[in-house]
Amino acid sequence: MFIVGAVATLVTVAPLFLGTTPFPTYMFVLSMLMGVGFLMAGAGVLRSAAAGRRTARAAGQVSEG
């Protein structure tokens, strides 16, 4: 999603610099996917870190017990 949003952002901003006709509104909506993709990646990192902590904690309890 991040890549799609990044490309849509570049495509949406390009006409502003080139002086051509701006794209329709749906292109601006597509460019918001970049933020959504970034949030999804961040949530995945947090979930992975939490799973790693749970695994380490469980391994520590087994060796102590």
PDB file with SEQRES, HELIX, SHEET and CRYST1 records, atoms N, CA, C and O in Angstrom:
SEQRES   1 A   65  MET PHE ILE VAL GLY ALA VAL ALA THR LEU VAL THR VAL          
SEQRES   2 A   65  ALA PRO LEU PHE LEU GLY THR THR PRO PHE PRO THR TYR          
SEQRES   3 A   65  MET PHE VAL LEU SER MET LEU MET GLY VAL GLY PHE LEU          
SEQRES   4 A   65  MET ALA GLY ALA GLY VAL LEU ARG SER ALA ALA ALA GLY          
SEQRES   5 A   65  ARG ARG THR ALA ARG ALA ALA GLY GLN VAL SER GLU GLY          
HELIX    1 AA1 PHE A    2  LEU A   18  1                                  17    
HELIX    2 AA2 THR A   25  SER A   31  1                                   7    
HELIX    3 AA3 LEU A   33  GLU A   64  1                                  32    
CRYST1    1.000    1.000    1.000  90.00  90.00  90.00 P 1           1          
ATOM      1  N   MET A   1       0.813  -1.192   0.000  1.00  0.00           N  
ATOM      2  CA  MET A   1       0.000   0.000   0.000  1.00  0.00           C  
ATOM      3  C   MET A   1       0.859   1.260   0.000  1.00  0.00           C  
ATOM      4  O   MET A   1       0.529   2.259  -0.639  1.00  0.00           O  
ATOM      5  N   PHE A   2       1.960   1.187   0.727  1.00  0.00           N  
ATOM      6  CA  PHE A   2       2.824   2.353   0.799  1.00  0.00           C  
ATOM      7  C   PHE A   2       3.353   2.728  -0.584  1.00  0.00           C  
ATOM      8  O   PHE A   2       3.380   3.902  -0.953  1.00  0.00           O  
ATOM      9  N   ILE A   3       3.775   1.715  -1.342  1.00  0.00           N  
ATOM     10  CA  ILE A   3       4.332   1.970  -2.671  1.00  0.00           C  
ATOM     11  C   ILE A   3       3.267   2.584  -3.588  1.00  0.00           C  
ATOM     12  O   ILE A   3       3.538   3.537  -4.317  1.00  0.00           O  
ATOM     13  N   VAL A   4       2.051   2.024  -3.540  1.00  0.00           N  
ATOM     14  CA  VAL A   4       0.959   2.562  -4.367  1.00  0.00           C  
ATOM     15  C   VAL A   4       0.692   4.012  -3.989  1.00  0.00           C  
ATOM     16  O   VAL A   4       0.516   4.863  -4.862  1.00  0.00           O  
ATOM     17  N   GLY A   5       0.662   4.292  -2.702  1.00  0.00           N  
ATOM     18  CA  GLY A   5       0.434   5.662  -2.242  1.00  0.00           C  
ATOM     19  C   GLY A   5       1.561   6.602  -2.622  1.00  0.00           C  
ATOM     20  O   GLY A   5       1.321   7.756  -2.979  1.00  0.00           O  
ATOM     21  N   ALA A   6       2.795   6.111  -2.547  1.00  0.00           N  
ATOM     22  CA  ALA A   6       3.938   6.945  -2.905  1.00  0.00           C  
ATOM     23  C   ALA A   6       3.910   7.297  -4.397  1.00  0.00           C  
ATOM     24  O   ALA A   6       4.157   8.442  -4.777  1.00  0.00           O  
ATOM     25  N   VAL A   7       3.609   6.309  -5.229  1.00  0.00           N  
ATOM     26  CA  VAL A   7       3.526   6.569  -6.672  1.00  0.00           C  
ATOM     27  C   VAL A   7       2.376   7.530  -6.969  1.00  0.00           C  
ATOM     28  O   VAL A   7       2.525   8.448  -7.776  1.00  0.00           O  
ATOM     29  N   ALA A   8       1.235   7.319  -6.320  1.00  0.00           N  
ATOM     30  CA  ALA A   8       0.091   8.211  -6.532  1.00  0.00           C  
ATOM     31  C   ALA A   8       0.420   9.636  -6.086  1.00  0.00           C  
ATOM     32  O   ALA A   8      -0.023  10.600  -6.711  1.00  0.00           O  
ATOM     33  N   THR A   9       1.190   9.772  -5.016  1.00  0.00           N  
ATOM     34  CA  THR A   9       1.588  11.101  -4.558  1.00  0.00           C  
ATOM     35  C   THR A   9       2.474  11.785  -5.588  1.00  0.00           C  
ATOM     36  O   THR A   9       2.288  12.962  -5.898  1.00  0.00           O  
ATOM     37  N   LEU A  10       3.440  11.038  -6.116  1.00  0.00           N  
ATOM     38  CA  LEU A  10       4.321  11.617  -7.142  1.00  0.00           C  
ATOM     39  C   LEU A  10       3.535  12.013  -8.392  1.00  0.00           C  
ATOM     40  O   LEU A  10       3.764  13.075  -8.971  1.00  0.00           O  
ATOM     41  N   VAL A  11       2.617  11.156  -8.793  1.00  0.00           N  
ATOM     42  CA  VAL A  11       1.813  11.444  -9.988  1.00  0.00           C  
ATOM     43  C   VAL A  11       0.894  12.638  -9.738  1.00  0.00           C  
ATOM     44  O   VAL A  11       0.656  13.434 -10.647  1.00  0.00           O  
ATOM     45  N   THR A  12       0.384  12.769  -8.540  1.00  0.00           N  
ATOM     46  CA  THR A  12      -0.528  13.868  -8.218  1.00  0.00           C  
ATOM     47  C   THR A  12       0.205  15.201  -8.121  1.00  0.00           C  
ATOM     48  O   THR A  12      -0.328  16.235  -8.525  1.00  0.00           O  
ATOM     49  N   VAL A  13       1.413  15.180  -7.592  1.00  0.00           N  
ATOM     50  CA  VAL A  13       2.159  16.418  -7.382  1.00  0.00           C  
ATOM     51  C   VAL A  13       2.851  16.884  -8.667  1.00  0.00           C  
ATOM     52  O   VAL A  13       3.086  18.080  -8.840  1.00  0.00           O  
ATOM     53  N   ALA A  14       3.174  15.966  -9.558  1.00  0.00           N  
ATOM     54  CA  ALA A  14       3.914  16.315 -10.780  1.00  0.00           C  
ATOM     55  C   ALA A  14       3.240  17.424 -11.604  1.00  0.00           C  
ATOM     56  O   ALA A  14       3.935  18.342 -12.038  1.00  0.00           O  
ATOM     57  N   PRO A  15       1.926  17.382 -11.837  1.00  0.00           N  
ATOM     58  CA  PRO A  15       1.309  18.458 -12.632  1.00  0.00           C  
ATOM     59  C   PRO A  15       1.434  19.841 -11.992  1.00  0.00           C  
ATOM     60  O   PRO A  15       1.442  20.852 -12.694  1.00  0.00           O  
ATOM     61  N   LEU A  16       1.531  19.887 -10.680  1.00  0.00           N  
ATOM     62  CA  LEU A  16       1.668  21.181 -10.012  1.00  0.00           C  
ATOM     63  C   LEU A  16       3.002  21.833 -10.364  1.00  0.00           C  
ATOM     64  O   LEU A  16       3.087  23.053 -10.507  1.00  0.00           O  
ATOM     65  N   PHE A  17       4.055  21.001 -10.503  1.00  0.00           N  
ATOM     66  CA  PHE A  17       5.370  21.529 -10.860  1.00  0.00           C  
ATOM     67  C   PHE A  17       5.508  21.749 -12.362  1.00  0.00           C  
ATOM     68  O   PHE A  17       6.240  22.634 -12.804  1.00  0.00           O  
ATOM     69  N   LEU A  18       4.798  20.937 -13.141  1.00  0.00           N  
ATOM     70  CA  LEU A  18       4.919  21.029 -14.595  1.00  0.00           C  
ATOM     71  C   LEU A  18       3.965  22.057 -15.207  1.00  0.00           C  
ATOM     72  O   LEU A  18       4.076  22.376 -16.391  1.00  0.00           O  
ATOM     73  N   GLY A  19       3.044  22.567 -14.421  1.00  0.00           N  
ATOM     74  CA  GLY A  19       2.118  23.578 -14.910  1.00  0.00           C  
ATOM     75  C   GLY A  19       1.003  23.011 -15.782  1.00  0.00           C  
ATOM     76  O   GLY A  19       0.386  23.755 -16.544  1.00  0.00           O  
ATOM     77  N   THR A  20       0.735  21.723 -15.689  1.00  0.00           N  
ATOM     78  CA  THR A  20      -0.334  21.111 -16.481  1.00  0.00           C  
ATOM     79  C   THR A  20      -1.608  21.025 -15.652  1.00  0.00           C  
ATOM     80  O   THR A  20      -1.648  21.490 -14.513  1.00  0.00           O  
ATOM     81  N   THR A  21      -2.639  20.434 -16.224  1.00  0.00           N  
ATOM     82  CA  THR A  21      -3.926  20.306 -15.542  1.00  0.00           C  
ATOM     83  C   THR A  21      -3.808  19.321 -14.376  1.00  0.00           C  
ATOM     84  O   THR A  21      -3.282  18.223 -14.556  1.00  0.00           O  
ATOM     85  N   PRO A  22      -4.285  19.691 -13.194  1.00  0.00           N  
ATOM     86  CA  PRO A  22      -4.222  18.773 -12.056  1.00  0.00           C  
ATOM     87  C   PRO A  22      -5.105  17.540 -12.272  1.00  0.00           C  
ATOM     88  O   PRO A  22      -6.071  17.569 -13.035  1.00  0.00           O  
ATOM     89  N   PHE A  23      -4.749  16.475 -11.589  1.00  0.00           N  
ATOM     90  CA  PHE A  23      -5.514  15.233 -11.685  1.00  0.00           C  
ATOM     91  C   PHE A  23      -6.806  15.347 -10.883  1.00  0.00           C  
ATOM     92  O   PHE A  23      -6.942  16.234 -10.041  1.00  0.00           O  
ATOM     93  N   PRO A  24      -7.765  14.438 -11.147  1.00  0.00           N  
ATOM     94  CA  PRO A  24      -9.034  14.472 -10.390  1.00  0.00           C  
ATOM     95  C   PRO A  24      -8.832  14.124  -8.914  1.00  0.00           C  
ATOM     96  O   PRO A  24      -7.763  13.674  -8.500  1.00  0.00           O  
ATOM     97  N   THR A  25      -9.871  14.342  -8.152  1.00  0.00           N  
ATOM     98  CA  THR A  25      -9.812  14.175  -6.699  1.00  0.00           C  
ATOM     99  C   THR A  25      -9.445  12.770  -6.269  1.00  0.00           C  
ATOM    100  O   THR A  25      -8.782  12.597  -5.246  1.00  0.00           O  
ATOM    101  N   TYR A  26      -9.860  11.751  -7.030  1.00  0.00           N  
ATOM    102  CA  TYR A  26      -9.567  10.385  -6.585  1.00  0.00           C  
ATOM    103  C   TYR A  26      -8.065  10.118  -6.520  1.00  0.00           C  
ATOM    104  O   TYR A  26      -7.642   9.232  -5.778  1.00  0.00           O  
ATOM    105  N   MET A  27      -7.260  10.843  -7.260  1.00  0.00           N  
ATOM    106  CA  MET A  27      -5.808  10.668  -7.174  1.00  0.00           C  
ATOM    107  C   MET A  27      -5.288  11.155  -5.820  1.00  0.00           C  
ATOM    108  O   MET A  27      -4.355  10.573  -5.268  1.00  0.00           O  
ATOM    109  N   PHE A  28      -5.883  12.209  -5.290  1.00  0.00           N  
ATOM    110  CA  PHE A  28      -5.488  12.684  -3.969  1.00  0.00           C  
ATOM    111  C   PHE A  28      -5.873  11.664  -2.897  1.00  0.00           C  
ATOM    112  O   PHE A  28      -5.150  11.480  -1.919  1.00  0.00           O  
ATOM    113  N   VAL A  29      -7.011  11.008  -3.089  1.00  0.00           N  
ATOM    114  CA  VAL A  29      -7.434   9.956  -2.161  1.00  0.00           C  
ATOM    115  C   VAL A  29      -6.462   8.777  -2.238  1.00  0.00           C  
ATOM    116  O   VAL A  29      -6.099   8.209  -1.209  1.00  0.00           O  
ATOM    117  N   LEU A  30      -6.043   8.409  -3.440  1.00  0.00           N  
ATOM    118  CA  LEU A  30      -5.074   7.322  -3.593  1.00  0.00           C  
ATOM    119  C   LEU A  30      -3.748   7.654  -2.919  1.00  0.00           C  
ATOM    120  O   LEU A  30      -3.087   6.770  -2.374  1.00  0.00           O  
ATOM    121  N   SER A  31      -3.361   8.914  -2.954  1.00  0.00           N  
ATOM    122  CA  SER A  31      -2.090   9.282  -2.340  1.00  0.00           C  
ATOM    123  C   SER A  31      -2.131   9.123  -0.821  1.00  0.00           C  
ATOM    124  O   SER A  31      -1.083   9.028  -0.182  1.00  0.00           O  
ATOM    125  N   MET A  32      -3.326   9.094  -0.242  1.00  0.00           N  
ATOM    126  CA  MET A  32      -3.447   8.867   1.201  1.00  0.00           C  
ATOM    127  C   MET A  32      -3.128   7.428   1.582  1.00  0.00           C  
ATOM    128  O   MET A  32      -2.938   7.130   2.761  1.00  0.00           O  
ATOM    129  N   LEU A  33      -3.067   6.537   0.606  1.00  0.00           N  
ATOM    130  CA  LEU A  33      -2.704   5.154   0.896  1.00  0.00           C  
ATOM    131  C   LEU A  33      -1.274   5.045   1.415  1.00  0.00           C  
ATOM    132  O   LEU A  33      -0.932   4.074   2.090  1.00  0.00           O  
ATOM    133  N   MET A  34      -0.443   6.026   1.109  1.00  0.00           N  
ATOM    134  CA  MET A  34       0.927   5.999   1.599  1.00  0.00           C  
ATOM    135  C   MET A  34       0.926   6.014   3.133  1.00  0.00           C  
ATOM    136  O   MET A  34       1.647   5.246   3.770  1.00  0.00           O  
ATOM    137  N   GLY A  35       0.118   6.888   3.707  1.00  0.00           N  
ATOM    138  CA  GLY A  35       0.021   6.944   5.164  1.00  0.00           C  
ATOM    139  C   GLY A  35      -0.583   5.685   5.750  1.00  0.00           C  
ATOM    140  O   GLY A  35      -0.150   5.215   6.802  1.00  0.00           O  
ATOM    141  N   VAL A  36      -1.585   5.134   5.074  1.00  0.00           N  
ATOM    142  CA  VAL A  36      -2.215   3.896   5.543  1.00  0.00           C  
ATOM    143  C   VAL A  36      -1.212   2.747   5.513  1.00  0.00           C  
ATOM    144  O   VAL A  36      -1.148   1.951   6.450  1.00  0.00           O  
ATOM    145  N   GLY A  37      -0.434   2.660   4.447  1.00  0.00           N  
ATOM    146  CA  GLY A  37       0.594   1.623   4.354  1.00  0.00           C  
ATOM    147  C   GLY A  37       1.651   1.782   5.423  1.00  0.00           C  
ATOM    148  O   GLY A  37       2.127   0.792   5.979  1.00  0.00           O  
ATOM    149  N   PHE A  38       2.025   3.020   5.720  1.00  0.00           N  
ATOM    150  CA  PHE A  38       3.006   3.274   6.768  1.00  0.00           C  
ATOM    151  C   PHE A  38       2.467   2.839   8.132  1.00  0.00           C  
ATOM    152  O   PHE A  38       3.193   2.244   8.928  1.00  0.00           O  
ATOM    153  N   LEU A  39       1.197   3.135   8.400  1.00  0.00           N  
ATOM    154  CA  LEU A  39       0.583   2.714   9.670  1.00  0.00           C  
ATOM    155  C   LEU A  39       0.494   1.189   9.769  1.00  0.00           C  
ATOM    156  O   LEU A  39       0.718   0.618  10.837  1.00  0.00           O  
ATOM    157  N   MET A  40       0.168   0.537   8.656  1.00  0.00           N  
ATOM    158  CA  MET A  40       0.098  -0.926   8.662  1.00  0.00           C  
ATOM    159  C   MET A  40       1.474  -1.537   8.932  1.00  0.00           C  
ATOM    160  O   MET A  40       1.585  -2.517   9.668  1.00  0.00           O  
ATOM    161  N   ALA A  41       2.508  -0.966   8.344  1.00  0.00           N  
ATOM    162  CA  ALA A  41       3.862  -1.470   8.581  1.00  0.00           C  
ATOM    163  C   ALA A  41       4.264  -1.258  10.038  1.00  0.00           C  
ATOM    164  O   ALA A  41       4.864  -2.141  10.651  1.00  0.00           O  
ATOM    165  N   GLY A  42       3.941  -0.104  10.587  1.00  0.00           N  
ATOM    166  CA  GLY A  42       4.242   0.163  11.993  1.00  0.00           C  
ATOM    167  C   GLY A  42       3.516  -0.777  12.924  1.00  0.00           C  
ATOM    168  O   GLY A  42       4.089  -1.241  13.911  1.00  0.00           O  
ATOM    169  N   ALA A  43       2.258  -1.067  12.626  1.00  0.00           N  
ATOM    170  CA  ALA A  43       1.495  -2.011  13.445  1.00  0.00           C  
ATOM    171  C   ALA A  43       2.107  -3.399  13.362  1.00  0.00           C  
ATOM    172  O   ALA A  43       2.146  -4.117  14.361  1.00  0.00           O  
ATOM    173  N   GLY A  44       2.582  -3.782  12.199  1.00  0.00           N  
ATOM    174  CA  GLY A  44       3.238  -5.083  12.043  1.00  0.00           C  
ATOM    175  C   GLY A  44       4.514  -5.180  12.846  1.00  0.00           C  
ATOM    176  O   GLY A  44       4.803  -6.222  13.435  1.00  0.00           O  
ATOM    177  N   VAL A  45       5.285  -4.100  12.875  1.00  0.00           N  
ATOM    178  CA  VAL A  45       6.520  -4.083  13.665  1.00  0.00           C  
ATOM    179  C   VAL A  45       6.198  -4.211  15.145  1.00  0.00           C  
ATOM    180  O   VAL A  45       6.858  -4.960  15.865  1.00  0.00           O  
ATOM    181  N   LEU A  46       5.184  -3.480  15.603  1.00  0.00           N  
ATOM    182  CA  LEU A  46       4.808  -3.565  17.023  1.00  0.00           C  
ATOM    183  C   LEU A  46       4.305  -4.953  17.395  1.00  0.00           C  
ATOM    184  O   LEU A  46       4.637  -5.470  18.461  1.00  0.00           O  
ATOM    185  N   ARG A  47       3.502  -5.561  16.516  1.00  0.00           N  
ATOM    186  CA  ARG A  47       3.010  -6.915  16.790  1.00  0.00           C  
ATOM    187  C   ARG A  47       4.151  -7.918  16.826  1.00  0.00           C  
ATOM    188  O   ARG A  47       4.153  -8.823  17.661  1.00  0.00           O  
ATOM    189  N   SER A  48       5.114  -7.771  15.940  1.00  0.00           N  
ATOM    190  CA  SER A  48       6.262  -8.669  15.897  1.00  0.00           C  
ATOM    191  C   SER A  48       7.114  -8.517  17.160  1.00  0.00           C  
ATOM    192  O   SER A  48       7.587  -9.506  17.720  1.00  0.00           O  
ATOM    193  N   ALA A  49       7.301  -7.288  17.596  1.00  0.00           N  
ATOM    194  CA  ALA A  49       8.076  -7.059  18.818  1.00  0.00           C  
ATOM    195  C   ALA A  49       7.369  -7.658  20.027  1.00  0.00           C  
ATOM    196  O   ALA A  49       8.012  -8.247  20.895  1.00  0.00           O  
ATOM    197  N   ALA A  50       6.058  -7.510  20.086  1.00  0.00           N  
ATOM    198  CA  ALA A  50       5.290  -8.074  21.203  1.00  0.00           C  
ATOM    199  C   ALA A  50       5.370  -9.599  21.188  1.00  0.00           C  
ATOM    200  O   ALA A  50       5.505 -10.221  22.241  1.00  0.00           O  
ATOM    201  N   ALA A  51       5.288 -10.199  20.016  1.00  0.00           N  
ATOM    202  CA  ALA A  51       5.388 -11.661  19.925  1.00  0.00           C  
ATOM    203  C   ALA A  51       6.769 -12.127  20.343  1.00  0.00           C  
ATOM    204  O   ALA A  51       6.894 -13.152  21.013  1.00  0.00           O  
ATOM    205  N   GLY A  52       7.805 -11.402  19.965  1.00  0.00           N  
ATOM    206  CA  GLY A  52       9.167 -11.750  20.383  1.00  0.00           C  
ATOM    207  C   GLY A  52       9.337 -11.663  21.885  1.00  0.00           C  
ATOM    208  O   GLY A  52       9.989 -12.514  22.490  1.00  0.00           O  
ATOM    209  N   ARG A  53       8.748 -10.626  22.498  1.00  0.00           N  
ATOM    210  CA  ARG A  53       8.821 -10.509  23.964  1.00  0.00           C  
ATOM    211  C   ARG A  53       8.094 -11.654  24.651  1.00  0.00           C  
ATOM    212  O   ARG A  53       8.574 -12.200  25.644  1.00  0.00           O  
ATOM    213  N   ARG A  54       6.914 -12.019  24.106  1.00  0.00           N  
ATOM    214  CA  ARG A  54       6.179 -13.137  24.702  1.00  0.00           C  
ATOM    215  C   ARG A  54       6.972 -14.425  24.599  1.00  0.00           C  
ATOM    216  O   ARG A  54       7.012 -15.204  25.552  1.00  0.00           O  
ATOM    217  N   THR A  55       7.599 -14.661  23.468  1.00  0.00           N  
ATOM    218  CA  THR A  55       8.397 -15.869  23.273  1.00  0.00           C  
ATOM    219  C   THR A  55       9.580 -15.890  24.227  1.00  0.00           C  
ATOM    220  O   THR A  55       9.877 -16.920  24.831  1.00  0.00           O  
ATOM    221  N   ALA A  56      10.258 -14.752  24.363  1.00  0.00           N  
ATOM    222  CA  ALA A  56      11.417 -14.675  25.270  1.00  0.00           C  
ATOM    223  C   ALA A  56      10.989 -14.869  26.710  1.00  0.00           C  
ATOM    224  O   ALA A  56      11.673 -15.540  27.483  1.00  0.00           O  
ATOM    225  N   ARG A  57       9.858 -14.282  27.073  1.00  0.00           N  
ATOM    226  CA  ARG A  57       9.346 -14.434  28.435  1.00  0.00           C  
ATOM    227  C   ARG A  57       8.980 -15.888  28.719  1.00  0.00           C  
ATOM    228  O   ARG A  57       9.268 -16.401  29.800  1.00  0.00           O  
ATOM    229  N   ALA A  58       8.345 -16.554  27.752  1.00  0.00           N  
ATOM    230  CA  ALA A  58       7.975 -17.956  27.925  1.00  0.00           C  
ATOM    231  C   ALA A  58       9.214 -18.846  28.015  1.00  0.00           C  
ATOM    232  O   ALA A  58       9.232 -19.799  28.794  1.00  0.00           O  
ATOM    233  N   ALA A  59      10.223 -18.553  27.248  1.00  0.00           N  
ATOM    234  CA  ALA A  59      11.472 -19.339  27.306  1.00  0.00           C  
ATOM    235  C   ALA A  59      12.173 -19.124  28.643  1.00  0.00           C  
ATOM    236  O   ALA A  59      12.768 -20.055  29.186  1.00  0.00           O  
ATOM    237  N   GLY A  60      12.107 -17.908  29.179  1.00  0.00           N  
ATOM    238  CA  GLY A  60      12.707 -17.619  30.472  1.00  0.00           C  
ATOM    239  C   GLY A  60      11.996 -18.340  31.599  1.00  0.00           C  
ATOM    240  O   GLY A  60      12.651 -18.771  32.549  1.00  0.00           O  
ATOM    241  N   GLN A  61      10.690 -18.489  31.534  1.00  0.00           N  
ATOM    242  CA  GLN A  61       9.927 -19.173  32.580  1.00  0.00           C  
ATOM    243  C   GLN A  61      10.198 -20.662  32.544  1.00  0.00           C  
ATOM    244  O   GLN A  61      10.239 -21.301  33.595  1.00  0.00           O  
ATOM    245  N   VAL A  62      10.385 -21.235  31.362  1.00  0.00           N  
ATOM    246  CA  VAL A  62      10.647 -22.667  31.253  1.00  0.00           C  
ATOM    247  C   VAL A  62      12.002 -22.995  31.840  1.00  0.00           C  
ATOM    248  O   VAL A  62      12.130 -23.999  32.541  1.00  0.00           O  
ATOM    249  N   SER A  63      13.026 -22.183  31.580  1.00  0.00           N  
ATOM    250  CA  SER A  63      14.364 -22.469  32.083  1.00  0.00           C  
ATOM    251  C   SER A  63      14.475 -22.216  33.585  1.00  0.00           C  
ATOM    252  O   SER A  63      15.293 -22.847  34.253  1.00  0.00           O  
ATOM    253  N   GLU A  64      13.669 -21.309  34.124  1.00  0.00           N  
ATOM    254  CA  GLU A  64      13.709 -21.025  35.555  1.00  0.00           C  
ATOM    255  C   GLU A  64      12.959 -22.075  36.356  1.00  0.00           C  
ATOM    256  O   GLU A  64      13.330 -22.371  37.492  1.00  0.00           O  
ATOM    257  N   GLY A  65      11.901 -22.644  35.772  1.00  0.00           N  
ATOM    258  CA  GLY A  65      11.021 -23.550  36.492  1.00  0.00           C  
ATOM    259  C   GLY A  65      11.585 -24.881  36.642  1.00  0.00           C  
ATOM    260  O   GLY A  65      10.952 -25.757  37.231  1.00  0.00           O  
TER     261      GLY A  65                                                      
END                                                                             
